[in-house]
Amino acid sequence: MVNQALSGQAIYSPLRKSFVSKPNAASKIERYLSFSELLYFCRLVGPNGLKIVEDMTMKMISGTVAELKVFFFFFFFFGMIF
């Protein structure tokens, strides 16, 4: 599920208050997570648990962004030399 979100196949829909898959996605994220499940998960883990989930998610996203920055830096730097 996280890989789908990171690859852009799953997005958050404010209208449905849940995550949805793009039409060309291999698997449907709606089968695994719904608004009611999100609500009950938040109630189960509480505010401190949500803070931990948020911190872990932000670490994953920032790591991916850092990798992309390095990739694009080398791509543009070495691409202009050759």
Rosetta blueprint (number, residue, H / E / L):
1 M L
2 V H
3 N H
4 Q H
5 A H
6 L H
7 S H
8 G L
9 Q L
10 A E
11 I E
12 Y E
13 S E
14 P L
15 L L
16 R L
17 K L
18 S E
19 F E
20 V E
21 S E
22 K L
23 P L
24 N L
25 A L
26 A L
27 S L
28 K L
29 I H
30 E H
31 R H
32 Y L
33 L L
34 S L
35 F H
36 S H
37 E H
38 L H
39 L H
40 Y H
41 F H
42 C H
43 R H
44 L H
45 V H
46 G H
47 P H
48 N H
49 G H
50 L H
51 K H
52 I H
53 V H
54 E H
55 D H
56 M H
57 T H
58 M H
59 K H
60 M H
61 I H
62 S H
63 G H
64 T H
65 V H
66 A H
67 E H
68 L H
69 K H
70 V H
71 F H
72 F H
73 F H
74 F H
75 F H
76 F H
77 F H
78 F H
79 G H
80 M H
81 I H
82 F L
